[in-house]
Amino acid sequence: MSSRFQFLQHPARVALHNEIHARPPEAMEAPLAISHVVMLCDAAEREASRQHVASLLRSHHLPQPDAQSIHVRMDVGLFRIRWELHTEFVSYTFARPLEPDALAHLAHDRDPLTASDAVPQDWLAALPGQCLSSMHLWVLPQPVVSRPALVKHLLLEDNLVGAYVADEQGEVFTDFAIHADGFSRMVLFAVNGTKGMTQRRLGRLVQQLLEIETYRMAALMGLPAAREAYSVLATAERELAELAQSIRVAARDDEAQLLDRLTSLAGQVESQHAATHSRFSASAAYFELVDKRIADIAESRLSGLQTIGEFMERRLTPARSTCEWATRRQDALSQRVSRMSNLLRTRVEIEQQQSSQALLASMNRRQDLQLKLQSTVEGLSVAAITYYIVGLVAYLAKGLEKVGWPYSPESSAALAIPCVVVGVWWFLRRLHRKITQGQAQT
């Protein structure tokens, strides 16, 4: 018996569940002409691209994408469009079937038929953002009688790269060159029939080939930043070396200036690190995606040609190493600046502690001197107070002598001196002790 109650749903459950189905490959069947355009966009341009696609669909009386959609697939009559919104870029994929007569002329036409030819040219020219990558891909059935001539006509023979793909169910060729129309080119021959690829498998293969080119270009966006960082890092490293030498021989009066220079250098290094860290991290992620997509297409060697994986390994490794080495140099320089700052601050703190200890020692000496002076003053105070009190006793004795006091004023004063001295001394000592105890408690 089925349960009739409903769990309290997490607000993101449906979106997270459907993420596994995001950007699924389309079922495809050769022959096809495909044009793939990747536009680098900021946040405003990504939103503008959504409106741009909506305008195309609206002009063909087709449903509009909603405000949250990141993926649109639609048949627009002469062609199909696939629009995908990514973090940094927007991709447009146009596909159209090739008729037999167009397929027959593909190896001879000076301007071979492409999918972008079917797209409204004014709309295509107004795509928001900056073009990062654009490629024409022809998906053709195998066998093709004029395959060598077709490949030679469409691609540059000197730069030709090719391989069996999809467990030898297809052959792919490219030259990784930008042709006169601003597009690079790739040709895929797919085996038809019961022993060939299914339409879904062909769609996945086409998507993987397009993503290899897209992520390759996205990964290389870190290269200009790495080259620019090298000059900044070299200057910072030289300045740090000069600061280290200056700190080693610096006098105490120079430390404040050195600390200010070191703080300024640390700010410069951290600012440059913050400005490029996200770019280098993104490039590392894109390089990994390129490796993954190359592994997914399951290449094997075609006689006399480099595979795509071999070509990427040879040509992308220097760029990848440059980005990785720039990241490591930034991290190492940041750590060295931090260590140098800590050392200089420790040196300044030690000298400040030594100065404080000297000041405390001087204060202790002054306090000892004050105590000695205080003891001397206390002795003088006892004598002075005794003098005044004994004087009062003498005046008192003179008055009492007239009423029968048996002692003379001088004798009375003499007898009073020891008692007054002892009393005054005891009183002052007790007062001093109370003051000292009160200060110790506070």
C-alpha positions in Angstrom: 0.0 0.0 0.0 1.5 3.3 -1.0 2.2 6.1 1.5 -0.1 9.1 1.4 1.9 11.5 3.5 4.4 14.0 2.1 7.8 14.7 3.6 8.9 18.3 4.2 10.9 19.0 1.0 14.2 20.9 0.9 13.7 24.0 -1.3 16.6 23.0 -3.5 15.8 19.3 -3.9 14.3 19.4 -7.3 17.0 21.6 -8.7 19.7 19.4 -7.2 18.0 16.3 -8.5 17.7 17.6 -12.0 21.3 18.8 -12.1 22.3 15.2 -13.2 20.2 15.8 -16.3 21.5 19.2 -17.0 22.8 19.8 -20.6 22.1 16.3 -21.9 23.5 15.3 -25.3 21.1 15.3 -28.3 20.5 12.3 -30.5 22.2 12.9 -33.8 22.3 11.2 -37.2 24.9 11.8 -39.9 25.3 13.7 -42.1 25.2 17.0 -40.2 26.8 20.4 -40.3 27.4 21.9 -36.8 28.7 25.3 -35.9 29.7 25.9 -32.3 30.3 29.5 -30.9 31.6 30.3 -27.4 31.2 33.9 -26.2 33.0 35.1 -23.1 30.5 37.2 -21.1 30.2 39.1 -17.9 27.1 38.9 -15.8 25.2 41.5 -17.8 26.2 40.0 -21.1 25.1 36.5 -19.9 21.6 37.9 -19.2 21.7 39.7 -22.5 22.4 36.4 -24.3 19.2 35.0 -22.8 17.3 37.9 -24.2 19.1 37.5 -27.5 18.0 33.9 -27.8 14.5 34.9 -26.8 14.4 37.4 -29.6 15.4 34.7 -32.1 12.7 32.3 -30.8 10.1 35.1 -30.7 10.7 35.9 -34.4 10.0 32.3 -35.2 6.9 32.1 -32.9 8.5 29.6 -30.6 8.3 29.3 -26.8 10.5 31.7 -24.8 13.1 30.6 -22.2 12.2 31.4 -18.6 14.4 33.7 -16.4 16.0 30.7 -14.6 16.8 28.5 -17.6 20.5 27.8 -18.3 20.0 25.5 -21.2 17.7 25.8 -24.3 17.3 23.4 -27.2 14.9 24.3 -30.0 14.2 23.4 -33.7 14.1 26.7 -35.6 13.2 25.4 -39.0 16.3 25.3 -41.1 18.5 24.6 -38.1 18.5 23.5 -34.5 19.9 25.8 -31.8 21.4 24.7 -28.4 22.1 27.6 -26.0 24.0 26.9 -22.7 24.8 29.4 -20.0 28.1 28.7 -18.1 29.9 30.5 -15.3 32.2 32.5 -17.6 30.9 32.0 -21.0 27.8 31.3 -23.1 27.9 28.6 -25.9 25.7 28.5 -29.0 25.5 25.3 -31.1 23.8 25.3 -34.4 23.1 22.1 -36.3 21.5 21.4 -39.7 21.2 18.2 -41.8 23.2 17.9 -45.0 21.3 17.1 -48.1 22.9 14.6 -50.6 23.8 17.3 -53.1 25.4 19.4 -50.4 27.3 16.4 -49.2 28.5 15.7 -52.7 29.9 19.2 -53.2 31.4 19.5 -49.7 34.8 18.4 -51.0 34.8 20.8 -53.9 33.1 24.0 -52.8 35.5 26.9 -51.9 33.1 27.9 -49.1 31.8 24.6 -47.7 28.3 24.6 -46.4 28.1 25.3 -42.6 25.3 25.3 -40.0 26.0 29.0 -39.3 25.0 29.8 -42.9 21.4 29.0 -42.0 21.3 31.3 -39.0 20.2 34.9 -39.5 23.5 36.7 -40.0 22.6 40.0 -38.4 21.4 38.1 -35.3 24.6 36.0 -35.3 26.8 39.0 -35.6 25.1 40.6 -32.6 25.9 37.8 -30.1 26.7 39.5 -26.7 30.2 39.2 -25.4 33.6 38.4 -27.0 34.2 35.3 -29.1 36.5 32.8 -27.3 36.0 29.9 -29.7 34.2 29.1 -32.9 34.3 25.9 -34.8 32.6 24.1 -37.7 32.1 20.4 -37.3 30.9 18.2 -40.1 29.5 14.8 -39.0 29.6 12.5 -42.1 28.6 8.9 -42.6 31.3 6.3 -43.1 32.4 5.0 -45.6 32.8 8.1 -47.8 34.4 7.5 -51.1 36.2 10.9 -51.3 37.2 10.9 -47.6 41.0 11.7 -48.2 40.1 14.5 -50.6 37.4 15.8 -48.3 39.8 16.0 -45.3 42.5 17.6 -47.5 40.0 20.2 -48.8 38.5 21.2 -45.5 41.6 21.0 -43.3 45.3 22.1 -43.5 47.3 19.0 -44.3 50.5 20.3 -42.5 48.7 20.6 -39.1 46.4 17.5 -39.5 45.6 15.6 -36.4 43.4 12.5 -36.4 42.4 9.4 -34.6 39.9 6.6 -34.3 37.3 7.4 -31.7 34.4 5.7 -29.8 36.2 2.3 -29.9 37.0 2.7 -33.6 33.4 3.4 -34.6 34.4 6.8 -35.9 37.3 8.8 -37.2 37.9 12.4 -36.3 40.2 14.9 -38.0 41.1 18.5 -37.2 43.9 21.0 -37.8 43.5 23.2 -34.7 43.7 26.2 -37.0 41.6 29.3 -37.4 40.5 29.6 -41.0 39.6 32.7 -43.1 36.0 32.8 -41.7 37.3 33.0 -38.1 36.2 29.4 -37.4 38.3 26.3 -36.7 37.3 23.1 -38.3 36.8 19.4 -37.4 35.5 16.5 -39.4 33.9 13.4 -37.9 33.2 10.2 -39.9 30.8 8.0 -38.1 30.0 4.4 -38.9 26.3 3.9 -39.8 24.3 0.7 -39.7 23.7 -1.9 -37.0 27.4 -2.1 -36.1 27.8 1.7 -35.9 27.1 4.2 -33.2 23.6 4.8 -31.9 22.2 8.3 -32.3 22.6 9.0 -28.6 26.2 7.8 -28.7 26.9 10.0 -31.7 25.4 12.9 -29.8 27.6 12.3 -26.8 30.7 12.1 -29.0 29.9 15.3 -30.8 29.3 17.1 -27.5 32.6 15.7 -26.1 34.5 17.0 -29.2 33.0 20.4 -28.9 33.8 20.6 -25.2 37.4 19.7 -25.9 37.8 22.8 -28.0 35.7 24.9 -25.6 37.6 23.9 -22.5 40.9 24.1 -24.2 40.4 27.7 -25.0 39.0 28.4 -21.6 42.0 26.8 -19.9 44.4 28.9 -22.0 42.8 32.1 -20.6 45.2 31.7 -17.6 48.3 31.9 -19.9 48.3 35.7 -20.4 47.7 36.2 -16.7 50.6 33.9 -15.9 53.0 35.7 -18.3 52.0 39.0 -16.8 52.4 37.6 -13.3 56.0 36.5 -14.2 57.2 40.0 -14.6 55.5 41.2 -11.4 56.9 38.2 -9.5 60.4 38.8 -10.8 60.4 42.4 -9.7 58.9 41.5 -6.3 61.5 38.7 -5.8 64.3 41.1 -6.5 62.9 43.7 -4.1 62.5 41.0 -1.5 66.1 39.9 -1.9 67.2 43.5 -1.5 65.1 43.9 1.6 66.5 40.7 3.1 70.1 42.1 2.6 69.0 45.5 4.1 67.4 43.9 7.1 70.6 41.8 7.8 72.8 45.0 8.1 70.1 47.5 9.2 70.6 49.6 12.3 67.8 50.1 14.8 66.8 53.5 13.3 66.3 51.9 9.8 63.9 49.2 11.0 60.7 51.2 10.8 61.4 52.2 7.2 62.3 48.6 6.3 59.1 47.4 7.9 57.1 49.9 5.9 58.7 48.8 2.6 58.1 45.1 3.5 54.5 45.8 4.3 54.0 47.6 1.0 55.6 44.7 -0.9 53.4 42.2 1.0 50.3 44.2 -0.1 51.5 44.2 -3.7 52.1 40.5 -3.7 48.8 39.7 -2.1 46.9 42.0 -4.4 48.4 40.4 -7.5 47.8 36.9 -6.0 44.1 37.8 -5.3 43.7 39.2 -8.8 45.0 36.0 -10.6 44.2 33.2 -8.1 40.7 32.6 -9.4 41.9 32.7 -13.0 44.6 30.1 -12.4 42.2 27.9 -10.4 39.7 28.0 -13.2 42.4 27.2 -15.8 43.4 24.2 -13.7 39.8 23.0 -13.6 39.4 23.5 -17.4 42.7 21.6 -18.1 41.3 18.7 -16.1 38.0 18.8 -18.1 40.0 18.7 -21.3 41.9 15.6 -20.1 38.6 14.0 -19.1 36.9 14.6 -22.4 39.9 13.3 -24.3 39.7 10.1 -22.3 35.9 9.9 -22.9 36.2 9.8 -26.7 38.3 6.6 -26.5 41.0 7.5 -29.0 43.2 5.0 -30.9 45.9 5.8 -33.4 45.4 6.4 -37.1 48.6 5.5 -39.1 50.8 8.5 -39.6 48.9 11.0 -37.5 49.0 12.4 -34.0 46.0 11.7 -31.8 44.1 14.6 -30.2 45.4 13.5 -26.9 49.0 13.4 -28.0 48.7 16.8 -29.7 47.1 18.3 -26.5 49.8 16.7 -24.4 52.6 18.2 -26.4 51.0 21.7 -27.0 49.1 22.3 -23.8 51.7 21.0 -21.3 53.9 24.1 -21.6 50.9 26.4 -21.0 49.6 24.3 -18.2 53.1 24.2 -16.6 53.4 28.0 -16.9 50.1 28.5 -15.1 50.9 26.0 -12.4 54.4 27.4 -11.9 53.1 30.9 -11.7 50.7 29.7 -8.9 53.5 28.0 -7.1 55.8 31.1 -7.4 53.0 33.3 -6.0 52.4 31.0 -3.1 56.2 30.7 -2.4 56.7 34.4 -2.6 53.8 35.1 -0.4 55.2 32.7 2.2 58.7 34.3 2.0 57.3 37.8 2.4 55.3 36.6 5.4 58.4 34.9 7.0 60.5 38.0 6.4 57.8 40.2 7.9 57.6 37.9 10.9 61.4 38.0 11.3 61.5 41.8 11.1 58.6 42.2 13.5 60.3 39.7 15.9 63.5 41.7 15.8 61.6 45.0 16.4 59.7 43.4 19.3 62.9 42.0 20.9 64.5 45.4 20.7 61.4 47.0 22.1 61.4 44.5 25.0 65.1 45.3 25.6 64.3 49.0 25.6 61.4 48.3 28.0 63.7 46.2 30.3 66.2 49.1 30.3 63.5 51.5 31.1 62.2 49.3 33.9 65.7 49.0 35.3 66.1 52.7 35.2 62.7 53.2 36.9 63.8 50.6 39.6 67.0 52.6 40.2 65.0 55.8 40.5 62.6 54.1 42.9 65.4 52.9 45.0 66.8 56.4 45.1 63.4 57.7 46.0 63.1 55.2 48.8 66.4 56.3 50.2 65.5 59.9 49.9 62.2 59.1 51.5 64.0 57.4 54.4 66.2 60.4 54.8 63.1 62.7 54.6 61.4 60.5 57.2 64.3 60.9 59.6 64.3 64.7 59.1 60.6 64.7 59.5 60.9 62.9 62.8 63.4 65.5 64.0 61.3 68.4 62.8 58.1 67.1 64.3 59.9 66.2 67.5 61.3 69.8 67.6 57.9 71.4 67.2 56.2 69.0 69.7 59.0 69.5 72.3 58.6 73.2 71.8 54.9 72.9 72.6 55.8 70.8 75.7 58.2 73.5 76.9 55.5 76.2 76.5 53.1 73.9 78.4 55.6 73.4 81.2 56.1 77.2 81.6 52.4 77.6 82.1 52.1 74.7 84.5 55.2 75.9 86.5 53.1 78.8 87.8 50.5 76.4 89.2 53.0 74.2 90.9 54.5 72.0 88.2 57.7 70.6 89.9 60.0 70.7 86.9 61.4 73.5 84.9 60.4 74.0 81.3 63.9 72.9 80.1 63.7 69.7 82.2 60.2 68.9 81.0 61.3 69.4 77.3 64.3 67.2 77.9 62.2 64.4 79.5 59.7 64.6 76.6 62.2 64.3 73.8 62.7 60.5 73.9 59.0 59.9 74.2 58.1 62.2 71.4 60.9 60.8 69.1 59.7 57.2 69.7 56.0 58.2 69.2 56.6 60.2 66.0 58.8 57.4 64.5 56.3 54.7 65.3 53.4 56.8 63.8 55.3 57.5 60.6 56.3 53.9 60.1 52.8 52.7 60.6 51.5 55.3 58.1 54.2 54.2 55.6 53.2 50.6 56.0 49.6 51.3 55.3 50.3 53.2 52.2 52.7 50.5 50.9 50.1 47.8 51.5 47.4 49.8 49.7 49.6 50.2 46.7 50.4 46.5 46.6 46.7 45.6 46.7 45.9 47.9 43.8 
